[in-house]
Amino acid sequence: MWKSILLLFSLSLLSGCLTAQSVTPWLTRGDQSVLLSERATVDFASNSSSNDATITLDNGTAYQAIDGFGFMLTQASAQVIRGLNTTQKNKLLRELFGNDGLRLSAIRISIGASDLSNSVYSYNDVNGDTDMNNFSLNGPDKTHLIPIIKDILAINPNIKVLATPWSAPPWMKTNNAYVGGRLQNQYYAAYARYFVRYLQAMNAEGISIWGITPQNEPENEFNEPSMLMTADEQVDFINNHLGPQIVNSSFSPKIIAFDHNCDNTAYPTQVLNQSSYVDGAAFHLYAGDISAMSTVRNNTGKNVYFTEQFTGSNGNFNGDFSWHMRNVVTGSLNNWSRTVFEWNLAADSNNEPRTPGGCETCLPAVTIPNASSYSRNVSYYIIGQVAKFVQPGARRIGSSNNNGNLYSTAFRNPDGQRVVLAYNDENSSTTVRVREGNNSFDYNLSAKSAVTFVWTPGDVGFSGYYNILSRRSGKGLDIANNSGGNNANVQQYEINNGGGDNQRWELIAAGGDYYDLKVKSTGKCLSQRTNSNANVVQQDCNGYNRQKWQFIEVEDGYYSLRNRRSGKRLDVAGNSTANGANILVWNNNNNTNQQWRFEQVETTANRSARTQVQSKFVERAERVGLFPNPAVDELTVTLPDTHDFSNATLFDAAGRQVLMAPVSTEVTQLKLNLKELPTGLYTIHFNSPTQPIVRKLIKN
């Protein structure tokens, strides 16, 4: 049977306490003298006034949720990335998709060839095969694209994949060609079957498709490949063929309409208002104004996505960076976009491979001239300035600024962290003031430069004591033999009922984004033993950098702990799960033996404000009801009438995700099928941008 246990202190309480008065700026200058570089921290102070360039935040006003940021991963991109030697390929992919890199959270790929493929091809060139008996991914995508996607998934299993066709197979089209033409009405059902077979084939490769658009640039007949599709045709295709076939399949990707320029709002408005299958519309900005996204969103009540814009090889860094920051990034996000994709991820020194009619001047994010090197171009920094900091599930929050040459947008990450992006389009530096409530900070932003400010609001420091638990083993940091001496070894050890004082840690703000971890039994600090010795021990707290730790969120309430002196991560030696395994610092490897969660086991009585927060949390947690039904192995979950949970995620005792169910704000009851789960301890996380809840479950 199942039993539910109220967990009074959720991991959200950690993020509520992970608070700093300091703000970390990340800067890119248009003159390229600084490129996505962390700068010296600045501090909030009590000051609610404005200056000539003030960004004012309104955290109480929330807009769209963010799905992700990334690039078009064309077949050509995958081909040149695969041409790198193994060391360089792995380095590049970690740099792009890893937690220490750009943290790209989405990719866009083509269904069949795009114009940046090494040839034109489809997945079924057999004339008249309407049943798709000859459908196959074999060819350039199976050879190049799919292996790279699998490499990316190994780094970020949660990457969102948006898939778009440039053309149907020629035999389905009015001109029997890859360029131009329309989909013949007699093949609408077959083409919908083509999409479903694609979803099946990609799933068989271990690749889940998050979203599809029916046609890239349906008003452009000159690309190679390309295909025309009117709004009436798209409505017919989606409503009578694509939508029903997907609903009757085992897949549920978002169907996103249009996928073309901002100069036409009538087309996407018509499709969105006439199709219940469509989630929203996608946009490019080769024509029109970015405000078209708001127009369509307001006219339809559905989502909007920015999916493509290229930088040209005949352009210049400063000009392209400026235009894209103003229009593509802050522009689309302030007009309700849930994604930002740039075109294209990678190419060789000649901007190839491409089809004969493909784009000759599209400058990739990364140029790969040979097997042993690569270089970064302007779109790398355009997307990096936001992707590295704004997490999937973040909410854009209310913000305004009083300077026409300052472009800005602001977000609240799922853990409560604030992110503000600002671009100074002046020809001289300006002092930017960021104001939240009665506090503000100032930052001198150079001309033609973008800065991303990152901080966690609230009280400074933590309340009470915490167990610090390894994701790999579920065991906690422990002073070996309960020693009181300096340089006593720190190990992992099983913790029961909150453990002893040698397993309880106080977390104290140490400036910037860093914290001292002080064990209750001795009052000594967690420390790398010496600047050159990787062993982790307890030492008298003396302010050394080797005693300071930065908490970097990984996912699902787990953190990587980065040592300020060495830059290395807190690590369980040998990936061990055994009691007594040594703790040390080691190079970041994204493994679960370097991921930690915090469970509060003791509060501090004299922190009345925190106690009030805890009381509110307990009250809200008690309104989440868990009702197991052992007869059918089903769990019914009741939620408050008013909540902002985005999903419910179930984790086993080792911290592995075993089940996830999306939750909308209108849902007040969920039913979770638990038949496939073995007996044991589980936690269920109700994720929220303001205050997540965590409950425990036991299956006997």
C-alpha positions as CSV (number, residue, x, y, z in Angstrom):
1,M,0.0,0.0,0.0
2,W,1.0,3.6,-0.3
3,K,1.3,6.1,2.6
4,S,1.8,9.8,2.3
5,I,3.9,11.9,4.7
6,L,3.8,15.7,4.9
7,L,7.3,17.1,4.2
8,L,7.2,20.4,6.1
9,F,10.2,22.0,4.6
10,S,10.3,21.7,0.8
11,L,13.2,22.3,-1.5
12,S,11.5,25.5,-2.4
13,L,12.3,26.8,1.1
14,L,15.9,26.3,0.2
15,S,15.6,28.5,-2.8
16,G,13.7,31.0,-0.7
17,C,16.6,31.1,1.7
18,L,19.4,31.0,-1.0
19,T,19.4,34.7,-0.9
20,A,22.0,37.2,-1.6
21,Q,22.1,41.0,-1.4
22,S,24.6,40.8,-4.2
23,V,23.9,40.7,-7.9
24,T,26.1,39.0,-10.5
25,P,26.3,40.8,-13.8
26,W,27.3,39.0,-17.1
27,L,28.4,41.4,-19.8
28,T,28.9,41.3,-23.6
29,R,30.1,44.4,-25.4
30,G,29.4,45.2,-29.0
31,D,33.1,45.9,-29.6
32,Q,33.9,42.3,-28.5
33,S,36.3,43.5,-25.8
34,V,34.1,41.5,-23.3
35,L,32.1,38.4,-24.3
36,L,29.6,36.8,-22.0
37,S,31.9,37.5,-19.0
38,E,31.0,37.4,-15.3
39,R,31.8,40.8,-13.7
40,A,32.3,42.0,-10.2
41,T,29.1,41.8,-8.1
42,V,27.0,44.8,-7.2
43,D,24.9,45.2,-4.1
44,F,21.3,46.2,-3.5
45,A,20.7,49.1,-1.2
46,S,17.7,50.8,0.2
47,N,16.8,53.3,-2.5
48,S,13.5,53.5,-4.4
49,S,14.3,56.6,-6.5
50,S,14.8,56.6,-10.3
51,N,17.5,58.0,-12.5
52,D,17.5,58.5,-16.3
53,A,17.8,54.8,-17.0
54,T,15.8,52.9,-14.5
55,I,14.4,49.4,-14.8
56,T,11.5,48.9,-12.4
57,L,10.4,45.4,-11.5
58,D,6.9,44.2,-10.6
59,N,7.3,40.7,-9.4
60,G,3.6,40.5,-8.7
61,T,2.8,40.7,-12.4
62,A,3.6,37.5,-14.3
63,Y,3.4,36.9,-18.1
64,Q,4.3,33.9,-20.2
65,A,6.2,30.9,-19.1
66,I,9.5,30.2,-21.0
67,D,9.9,26.9,-22.8
68,G,13.5,27.4,-24.0
69,F,16.3,29.0,-26.0
70,G,18.5,27.5,-28.7
71,F,19.4,27.2,-32.3
72,M,18.4,25.4,-35.5
73,L,20.3,22.1,-35.4
74,T,20.4,21.5,-39.2
75,Q,21.7,18.3,-40.7
76,A,24.6,20.4,-41.9
77,S,25.3,21.5,-38.3
78,A,25.3,18.0,-37.1
79,Q,27.6,16.9,-39.9
80,V,30.3,19.5,-39.2
81,I,30.0,18.8,-35.4
82,R,30.5,15.1,-36.1
83,G,33.6,16.1,-38.1
84,L,35.3,17.3,-34.9
85,N,37.6,14.9,-33.1
86,T,35.9,13.3,-30.1
87,T,37.6,15.6,-27.6
88,Q,36.6,18.7,-29.4
89,K,33.1,17.5,-30.2
90,N,32.4,16.6,-26.5
91,K,33.9,19.9,-25.4
92,L,31.7,21.9,-27.8
93,L,28.5,20.1,-26.9
94,R,29.1,20.5,-23.2
95,E,29.8,24.2,-23.8
96,L,26.5,24.6,-25.6
97,F,24.2,22.3,-23.6
98,G,26.0,21.7,-20.3
99,N,25.3,23.4,-17.0
100,D,28.6,25.2,-17.1
101,G,28.0,26.4,-20.6
102,L,25.2,28.2,-22.4
103,R,22.6,25.8,-21.0
104,L,20.7,25.7,-24.3
105,S,17.3,24.2,-23.5
106,A,15.8,23.7,-27.0
107,I,16.7,22.8,-30.5
108,R,14.9,23.2,-33.8
109,I,15.4,20.5,-36.4
110,S,14.0,19.8,-39.9
111,I,11.7,17.0,-40.9
112,G,13.6,15.9,-44.0
113,A,16.0,18.3,-45.6
114,S,16.3,22.0,-44.9
115,D,18.2,24.4,-47.1
116,L,21.2,23.8,-44.8
117,S,21.4,20.1,-45.5
118,N,24.0,18.4,-47.7
119,S,21.3,17.4,-50.2
120,V,17.6,17.5,-50.7
121,Y,15.8,14.4,-49.4
122,S,12.6,13.2,-47.7
123,Y,11.9,10.1,-45.6
124,N,9.7,8.5,-48.2
125,D,10.5,9.0,-51.9
126,V,8.3,6.1,-53.1
127,N,5.6,7.5,-55.3
128,G,2.1,6.7,-54.2
129,D,3.1,5.0,-50.9
130,T,0.2,6.6,-49.0
131,D,0.5,4.0,-46.2
132,M,4.1,5.0,-45.5
133,N,5.3,1.5,-45.8
134,N,8.7,2.8,-47.1
135,F,9.1,5.5,-44.5
136,S,12.7,5.6,-43.1
137,L,15.0,8.0,-41.4
138,N,18.0,6.3,-43.2
139,G,20.2,8.8,-45.0
140,P,21.8,12.0,-43.9
141,D,19.7,12.4,-40.7
142,K,20.3,8.9,-39.5
143,T,24.0,9.3,-40.2
144,H,24.6,12.8,-38.8
145,L,21.6,14.4,-37.1
146,I,20.3,11.7,-34.9
147,P,23.7,10.8,-33.3
148,I,24.3,14.4,-32.3
149,I,20.8,14.7,-30.8
150,K,21.6,11.6,-28.8
151,D,24.9,13.2,-27.6
152,I,22.9,16.3,-26.6
153,L,20.3,14.2,-24.7
154,A,23.2,12.6,-22.7
155,I,24.1,16.1,-21.6
156,N,20.6,17.5,-21.2
157,P,17.9,14.8,-21.1
158,N,15.2,17.6,-20.9
159,I,16.1,19.3,-24.1
160,K,13.0,20.4,-26.1
161,V,13.0,19.4,-29.8
162,L,10.9,21.4,-32.2
163,A,10.6,19.7,-35.7
164,T,9.6,21.5,-38.9
165,P,9.4,20.3,-42.6
166,W,10.7,22.4,-45.4
167,S,8.7,20.4,-48.0
168,A,6.6,17.3,-48.3
169,P,8.0,14.5,-50.5
170,P,7.8,15.8,-54.1
171,W,5.4,13.1,-55.2
172,M,2.8,14.6,-52.9
173,K,3.1,18.1,-54.4
174,T,1.5,19.9,-57.3
175,N,4.8,20.4,-59.1
176,N,6.5,17.1,-58.2
177,A,9.6,19.1,-57.1
178,Y,11.4,20.1,-53.9
179,V,11.2,23.8,-54.6
180,G,7.8,25.5,-54.4
181,G,4.5,23.8,-55.3
182,R,1.7,22.9,-52.9
183,L,0.5,19.8,-51.2
184,Q,-2.1,18.0,-53.3
185,N,-5.4,17.6,-51.5
186,Q,-5.5,13.9,-52.2
187,Y,-2.3,13.5,-50.1
188,Y,-3.3,15.4,-47.0
189,A,-4.1,12.2,-45.1
190,A,-0.9,10.5,-46.3
191,Y,1.2,13.6,-45.3
192,A,-0.4,13.5,-41.8
193,R,0.6,9.8,-41.7
194,Y,4.1,10.9,-42.6
195,F,4.2,13.1,-39.5
196,V,3.0,10.3,-37.2
197,R,5.5,7.9,-38.7
198,Y,8.2,10.5,-38.0
199,L,7.2,10.8,-34.4
200,Q,7.2,7.0,-34.1
201,A,10.6,6.7,-35.8
202,M,12.2,9.4,-33.6
203,N,10.7,7.9,-30.5
204,A,12.3,4.6,-31.4
205,E,15.6,6.4,-31.5
206,G,15.0,7.7,-28.0
207,I,14.1,11.2,-29.2
208,S,10.9,12.8,-28.0
209,I,9.5,15.6,-30.2
210,W,8.2,18.4,-28.1
211,G,6.5,20.4,-30.9
212,I,5.9,20.4,-34.7
213,T,5.0,23.1,-37.2
214,P,3.2,22.0,-40.3
215,Q,5.4,24.0,-42.7
216,N,8.4,26.2,-42.5
217,E,7.8,29.6,-44.2
218,P,4.6,28.6,-46.0
219,E,4.6,31.9,-48.0
220,N,8.2,31.4,-49.3
221,E,8.3,29.3,-52.6
222,F,11.9,30.1,-53.4
223,N,13.9,28.3,-50.8
224,E,15.4,24.8,-51.5
225,P,13.5,22.9,-50.3
226,S,10.2,24.8,-49.9
227,M,6.4,24.4,-50.2
228,L,3.5,26.9,-50.2
229,M,0.6,26.5,-47.9
230,T,-2.2,29.1,-47.5
231,A,-4.0,29.7,-44.2
232,D,-7.1,27.9,-45.5
233,E,-4.9,24.9,-46.5
234,Q,-3.2,24.8,-43.2
235,V,-6.6,24.9,-41.3
236,D,-7.8,22.0,-43.5
237,F,-4.7,20.0,-43.1
238,I,-4.5,20.4,-39.3
239,N,-8.2,20.0,-38.5
240,N,-9.1,17.2,-40.8
241,H,-5.8,15.2,-41.0
242,L,-2.8,16.1,-38.9
243,G,-4.6,16.9,-35.6
244,P,-6.9,13.8,-35.6
245,Q,-4.1,11.5,-36.5
246,I,-1.8,12.8,-33.8
247,V,-4.7,12.6,-31.2
248,N,-5.2,9.0,-32.2
249,S,-1.5,8.2,-31.9
250,S,0.5,7.7,-28.7
251,F,2.2,11.1,-29.1
252,S,1.2,14.6,-28.1
253,P,3.5,17.2,-29.5
254,K,2.4,20.8,-29.6
255,I,1.1,21.8,-33.0
256,I,2.4,25.3,-33.7
257,A,1.1,27.1,-36.8
258,F,2.5,29.5,-39.4
259,D,6.3,29.6,-38.8
260,H,6.9,32.7,-40.9
261,N,7.3,36.5,-40.9
262,C,5.9,39.1,-38.6
263,D,4.4,41.0,-41.6
264,N,1.3,38.8,-41.7
265,T,-0.9,38.6,-38.7
266,A,-4.0,37.5,-40.5
267,Y,-2.6,34.0,-41.5
268,P,-1.7,32.9,-37.9
269,T,-4.8,34.5,-36.4
270,Q,-7.1,32.6,-38.8
271,V,-5.4,29.2,-38.1
272,L,-5.3,29.7,-34.3
273,N,-8.9,30.8,-34.2
274,Q,-10.2,28.1,-36.5
275,S,-8.3,25.1,-35.0
276,S,-8.7,23.6,-31.6
277,Y,-5.6,21.4,-32.3
278,V,-3.2,24.3,-32.5
279,D,-1.3,25.5,-29.4
280,G,0.0,28.7,-31.0
281,A,1.9,30.3,-33.8
282,A,5.6,30.6,-34.6
283,F,7.3,33.7,-36.1
284,H,10.4,34.9,-38.0
285,L,11.5,38.5,-38.4
286,Y,12.8,38.8,-42.0
287,A,9.8,41.2,-42.5
288,G,7.3,43.0,-40.3
289,D,7.5,44.2,-36.7
290,I,8.0,42.1,-33.7
291,S,4.9,43.5,-32.1
292,A,2.9,41.2,-34.5
293,M,3.5,38.5,-31.9
294,S,1.4,40.4,-29.3
295,T,-1.2,41.1,-31.9
296,V,-1.7,37.4,-32.7
297,R,-1.6,36.4,-29.1
298,N,-4.1,39.0,-28.1
299,N,-6.4,38.2,-31.0
300,T,-6.4,34.4,-30.3
301,G,-5.5,33.9,-26.6
302,K,-2.9,31.3,-27.7
303,N,0.8,31.0,-27.4
304,V,3.5,32.5,-29.6
305,Y,7.0,31.3,-30.3
306,F,10.0,32.9,-32.0
307,T,11.7,30.2,-34.1
308,E,14.1,31.7,-36.6
309,Q,16.4,34.6,-37.4
310,F,19.9,34.5,-39.0
311,T,23.0,36.7,-38.8
312,G,24.8,37.3,-42.0
313,S,28.4,36.6,-42.9
314,N,28.4,40.0,-44.5
315,G,27.3,41.8,-41.3
316,N,29.3,42.9,-38.3
317,F,29.3,41.9,-34.7
318,N,28.2,45.2,-33.2
319,G,25.4,45.9,-35.6
320,D,24.0,42.3,-35.6
321,F,24.3,42.1,-31.8
322,S,22.4,45.4,-31.4
323,W,19.6,44.5,-33.8
324,H,19.0,41.0,-32.4
325,M,19.2,42.1,-28.8
326,R,16.6,44.8,-29.4
327,N,14.3,42.9,-31.7
328,V,14.8,39.1,-31.5
329,V,15.6,38.7,-27.8
330,T,14.0,41.5,-25.7
331,G,11.6,42.3,-28.5
332,S,10.1,38.8,-28.9
333,L,10.2,38.0,-25.2
334,N,8.4,41.3,-24.3
335,N,5.8,40.3,-27.0
336,W,4.9,37.0,-25.2
337,S,7.3,34.6,-27.0
338,R,7.9,31.4,-25.1
339,T,11.0,30.5,-27.1
340,V,13.9,32.2,-28.9
341,F,15.7,30.3,-31.7
342,E,18.5,31.6,-33.8
343,W,19.6,30.1,-37.2
344,N,21.9,28.2,-37.4
345,L,24.1,26.2,-34.9
346,A,27.2,25.3,-36.9
347,A,28.8,25.3,-40.3
348,D,32.3,25.1,-41.9
349,S,34.3,28.1,-43.0
350,N,32.3,28.5,-46.2
351,N,29.0,28.4,-44.3
352,E,28.4,24.9,-45.7
353,P,27.0,22.2,-46.2
354,R,23.9,23.5,-48.0
355,T,21.6,22.6,-50.8
356,P,22.2,24.2,-54.2
357,G,19.6,26.9,-53.4
358,G,20.4,27.1,-49.7
359,C,21.5,30.2,-47.8
360,E,25.0,31.2,-48.7
361,T,25.5,34.0,-46.2
362,C,24.0,32.5,-43.0
363,L,26.6,32.8,-40.3
364,P,26.4,30.0,-37.8
365,A,26.7,30.3,-34.0
366,V,29.9,28.2,-34.3
367,T,32.3,27.9,-37.2
368,I,34.1,24.6,-37.5
369,P,37.1,24.9,-40.0
370,N,38.7,21.6,-39.2
371,A,38.6,18.5,-36.9
372,S,40.4,20.2,-34.0
373,S,39.1,23.7,-33.6
374,Y,36.0,25.9,-33.6
375,S,35.2,29.6,-33.2
376,R,32.2,31.4,-31.8
377,N,30.2,34.0,-33.8
378,V,27.7,36.7,-32.8
379,S,24.6,34.6,-32.5
380,Y,26.4,32.4,-29.9
381,Y,26.4,35.5,-27.6
382,I,23.0,36.7,-28.6
383,I,21.4,33.5,-27.4
384,G,23.9,32.9,-24.6
385,Q,23.1,36.2,-23.0
386,V,19.6,34.9,-22.1
387,A,19.8,31.0,-22.4
388,K,22.5,30.7,-19.7
389,F,20.4,32.4,-17.1
390,V,16.7,32.0,-17.8
391,Q,15.5,28.5,-17.1
392,P,12.7,26.6,-18.7
393,G,9.6,27.2,-16.6
394,A,10.7,30.8,-15.8
395,R,8.0,33.5,-15.9
396,R,8.5,36.8,-17.5
397,I,7.6,39.4,-14.8
398,G,6.5,42.9,-14.9
399,S,9.3,45.4,-15.8
400,S,9.5,48.8,-17.3
401,N,12.2,51.3,-18.0
402,N,12.2,55.0,-18.6
403,N,14.9,55.3,-21.3
404,G,14.1,54.8,-25.0
405,N,17.6,53.6,-25.8
406,L,17.6,51.0,-23.0
407,Y,16.0,47.7,-23.9
408,S,15.2,45.3,-21.1
409,T,13.2,42.3,-19.9
410,A,12.9,40.4,-16.6
411,F,12.2,36.9,-15.4
412,R,11.6,34.9,-12.3
413,N,13.1,31.5,-12.5
414,P,11.3,28.4,-11.0
415,D,13.6,28.6,-7.9
416,G,12.6,32.3,-7.4
417,Q,15.9,33.7,-8.8
418,R,15.6,37.0,-10.6
419,V,17.1,37.6,-14.1
420,V,17.1,41.0,-15.8
421,L,18.5,41.5,-19.3
422,A,19.4,45.0,-20.4
423,Y,20.9,46.3,-23.7
424,N,22.3,49.9,-23.9
425,D,21.8,51.2,-27.5
426,E,23.5,54.5,-26.7
427,N,26.8,55.5,-28.1
428,S,28.1,56.2,-24.6
429,S,27.9,54.3,-21.3
430,T,24.9,54.9,-19.0
431,T,24.2,54.2,-15.4
432,V,21.4,51.6,-15.2
433,R,19.4,51.4,-12.1
434,V,17.4,48.3,-11.3
435,R,14.7,48.8,-8.7
436,E,12.7,46.2,-6.9
437,G,10.4,47.5,-4.1
438,N,12.3,49.9,-1.9
439,N,15.7,48.6,-3.0
440,S,17.9,49.2,-6.0
441,F,21.4,48.9,-7.4
442,D,23.3,50.8,-10.1
443,Y,25.5,49.5,-12.8
444,N,27.6,51.4,-15.4
445,L,26.7,49.8,-18.7
446,S,29.0,50.5,-21.6
447,A,27.8,51.7,-25.0
448,K,26.3,49.1,-27.3
449,S,26.5,46.4,-24.6
450,A,24.2,43.8,-23.0
451,V,24.3,42.8,-19.4
452,T,22.3,40.0,-17.6
453,F,21.8,40.6,-13.9
454,V,21.2,37.5,-11.7
455,W,20.3,37.4,-8.1
456,T,18.2,35.5,-5.5
457,P,16.0,37.9,-3.5
458,G,15.0,37.6,0.2
459,D,16.7,37.3,3.5
460,V,20.5,36.8,3.7
461,G,21.5,33.3,4.7
462,F,19.6,30.3,5.9
463,S,17.5,29.5,8.8
464,G,18.4,26.5,11.0
465,Y,20.3,23.4,10.0
466,Y,20.2,21.1,7.0
467,N,21.2,17.7,5.9
468,I,23.2,17.9,2.6
469,L,22.3,14.7,0.7
470,S,23.9,13.1,-2.3
471,R,21.7,12.5,-5.3
472,R,23.7,9.4,-6.1
473,S,23.5,7.6,-2.7
474,G,20.9,9.5,-0.7
475,K,23.5,9.8,2.1
476,G,24.6,12.9,3.8
477,L,27.7,14.9,4.6
478,D,29.2,13.7,7.9
479,I,32.2,14.5,10.0
480,A,34.0,11.2,10.3
481,N,34.0,9.7,13.8
482,N,32.2,12.8,15.1
483,S,35.7,14.4,15.4
484,G,36.2,17.8,16.8
485,G,39.6,18.5,15.3
486,N,40.8,20.6,12.4
487,N,41.2,18.6,9.1
488,A,38.9,15.9,10.3
489,N,37.7,14.0,7.2
490,V,34.3,14.7,5.7
491,Q,32.5,11.5,4.4
492,Q,29.1,10.5,3.3
493,Y,27.0,8.5,5.7
494,E,23.5,7.3,6.2
495,I,21.3,9.8,8.0
496,N,18.4,8.8,10.2
497,N,15.8,11.2,11.6
498,G,17.8,14.2,10.7
499,G,21.1,12.7,12.0
500,G,23.5,13.9,14.7
501,D,25.0,17.3,15.1
502,N,28.0,16.1,13.0
503,Q,25.5,15.7,10.0
504,R,23.7,19.0,10.4
505,W,25.0,22.1,8.6
506,E,24.3,25.8,8.9
507,L,24.5,27.8,5.6
508,I,25.8,31.3,6.0
509,A,26.1,34.0,3.3
510,A,29.8,34.7,2.6
511,G,29.5,37.5,0.0
512,G,28.5,37.4,-3.7
513,D,26.9,34.1,-4.5
514,Y,29.0,32.1,-2.0
515,Y,28.2,30.5,1.3
516,D,30.1,29.0,4.3
517,L,28.8,25.6,5.4
518,K,29.3,25.3,9.1
519,V,28.7,21.9,10.9
520,K,26.7,22.1,14.1
521,S,28.9,19.8,16.2
522,T,32.0,21.9,16.1
523,G,31.1,25.2,14.4
524,K,33.9,24.5,11.9
525,C,33.5,25.0,8.1
526,L,33.5,22.7,5.2
527,S,36.8,23.2,3.4
528,Q,39.0,21.9,0.6
529,R,41.9,20.8,2.8
530,T,44.6,23.0,1.1
531,N,44.7,24.9,-2.1
532,S,46.3,21.9,-3.8
533,N,44.8,19.0,-1.7
534,A,41.4,17.9,-3.1
535,N,40.2,16.2,0.1
536,V,37.3,17.9,1.9
537,V,37.6,18.4,5.7
538,Q,36.3,20.6,8.5
539,Q,38.5,23.6,9.5
540,D,38.2,26.7,11.7
541,C,36.2,29.2,9.7
542,N,38.7,31.8,8.6
543,G,37.3,33.3,5.4
544,Y,39.6,31.4,3.0
545,N,38.1,31.0,-0.5
546,R,38.5,27.2,-0.2
547,Q,35.8,27.4,2.4
548,K,33.3,29.2,0.2
549,W,30.8,27.4,-1.9
550,Q,28.5,28.5,-4.7
551,F,25.2,26.7,-5.2
552,I,24.4,26.1,-8.9
553,E,21.0,24.6,-9.5
554,V,21.1,21.4,-11.7
555,E,17.4,20.3,-11.8
556,D,14.6,19.1,-9.7
557,G,15.9,20.7,-6.5
558,Y,19.4,19.5,-6.7
559,Y,22.5,21.7,-6.7
560,S,26.1,21.5,-7.7
561,L,28.4,23.0,-5.0
562,R,31.3,24.9,-6.6
563,N,34.4,25.7,-4.5
564,R,35.5,29.3,-4.9
565,R,39.2,28.6,-4.7
566,S,39.5,25.7,-7.1
567,G,36.4,26.0,-9.2
568,K,35.8,22.3,-8.7
569,R,32.7,20.6,-7.5
570,L,31.8,18.8,-4.2
571,D,32.1,15.1,-5.2
572,V,31.7,11.7,-3.6
573,A,34.9,9.8,-4.4
574,G,34.7,7.0,-6.9
575,N,31.0,7.6,-7.5
576,S,30.5,5.5,-4.4
577,T,27.2,4.8,-2.6
578,A,28.9,3.3,0.5
579,N,29.0,4.6,4.0
580,G,32.3,6.2,4.7
581,A,33.1,7.2,1.1
582,N,35.4,10.2,1.0
583,I,34.2,13.7,0.0
584,L,36.5,15.7,-2.2
585,V,36.5,18.4,-4.9
586,W,36.7,17.3,-8.5
587,N,36.3,18.6,-12.1
588,N,32.6,19.1,-13.0
589,N,31.3,15.9,-14.7
590,N,27.5,16.4,-14.4
591,N,27.2,13.1,-12.6
592,T,24.8,12.5,-9.7
593,N,27.7,12.0,-7.2
594,Q,28.2,15.8,-7.7
595,Q,24.6,16.7,-7.1
596,W,23.2,17.6,-3.7
597,R,19.9,18.5,-2.1
598,F,19.1,20.2,1.2
599,E,16.6,19.0,3.8
600,Q,16.0,21.3,6.7
601,V,16.0,19.4,10.0
602,E,16.2,22.1,12.5
603,T,14.9,25.7,12.6
604,T,16.3,28.7,14.4
605,A,13.8,30.1,16.9
606,N,14.9,33.7,16.7
607,R,14.1,34.1,13.0
608,S,10.5,35.1,13.3
609,A,10.2,36.1,9.7
610,R,11.4,32.7,8.5
611,T,9.0,31.0,11.0
612,Q,6.1,32.9,9.4
613,V,7.2,31.7,5.9
614,Q,7.4,28.2,7.2
615,S,3.9,28.5,8.7
616,K,2.5,29.7,5.4
617,F,4.3,26.8,3.7
618,V,2.9,24.2,6.0
619,E,-0.6,25.7,5.6
620,R,-0.3,25.5,1.8
621,A,1.3,22.0,1.9
622,E,-1.6,20.7,4.0
623,R,-4.0,21.8,1.2
624,V,-2.3,19.3,-1.2
625,G,-4.1,16.1,-0.5
626,L,-2.6,12.6,-1.4
627,F,-5.1,9.8,-1.4
628,P,-3.6,6.4,-2.3
629,N,-5.9,3.6,-3.7
630,P,-3.9,0.3,-3.1
631,A,-6.6,-1.7,-4.9
632,V,-5.7,-0.3,-8.3
633,D,-2.3,1.2,-7.4
634,E,-3.4,4.7,-8.1
635,L,-2.8,7.9,-6.3
636,T,-5.3,10.7,-6.4
637,V,-3.9,14.2,-5.7
638,T,-6.1,17.2,-4.8
639,L,-4.7,20.7,-5.2
640,P,-5.8,24.0,-3.9
641,D,-8.5,25.8,-6.0
642,T,-5.9,28.6,-6.5
643,H,-2.4,27.5,-7.3
644,D,0.5,28.0,-9.8
645,F,1.9,24.5,-10.0
646,S,3.2,23.6,-13.5
647,N,3.8,19.9,-13.0
648,A,3.9,17.0,-10.5
649,T,7.1,15.0,-10.6
650,L,7.8,11.8,-8.7
651,F,11.4,10.8,-7.7
652,D,12.6,7.6,-6.2
653,A,14.9,7.5,-3.2
654,A,18.0,7.9,-5.4
655,G,16.6,11.1,-6.8
656,R,15.8,9.6,-10.2
657,Q,12.6,11.0,-11.9
658,V,10.2,8.1,-12.4
659,L,7.0,9.9,-13.3
660,M,5.9,13.4,-14.4
661,A,2.4,14.8,-15.0
662,P,1.8,18.4,-16.3
663,V,-0.5,20.5,-14.3
664,S,-2.4,23.6,-15.4
665,T,-3.6,26.3,-13.0
666,E,-7.2,25.1,-13.7
667,V,-6.5,21.5,-12.5
668,T,-7.5,20.7,-8.9
669,Q,-7.3,16.9,-9.1
670,L,-4.7,14.5,-10.6
671,K,-4.7,10.7,-10.9
672,L,-1.3,9.0,-11.1
673,N,-0.9,5.4,-12.1
674,L,1.8,3.8,-9.8
675,K,1.5,0.2,-10.9
676,E,4.9,0.0,-12.5
677,L,6.8,1.4,-9.5
678,P,8.5,-1.0,-7.0
679,T,8.1,-0.7,-3.2
680,G,10.2,2.0,-1.5
681,L,10.4,5.7,-0.6
682,Y,9.4,8.4,-3.1
683,T,9.0,12.2,-3.1
684,I,6.5,14.0,-5.2
685,H,7.4,17.6,-6.2
686,F,4.7,20.1,-7.1
687,N,6.7,22.6,-9.1
688,S,5.8,26.3,-8.9
689,P,7.5,29.6,-9.8
690,T,6.6,30.9,-6.4
691,Q,6.5,28.1,-3.8
692,P,7.0,24.5,-4.8
693,I,5.7,21.8,-2.5
694,V,7.4,18.4,-1.7
695,R,5.6,15.5,-0.2
696,K,6.9,12.0,0.7
697,L,5.3,8.7,-0.3
698,I,6.0,5.2,0.9
699,K,4.9,2.1,-1.1
700,N,4.9,-1.0,1.1
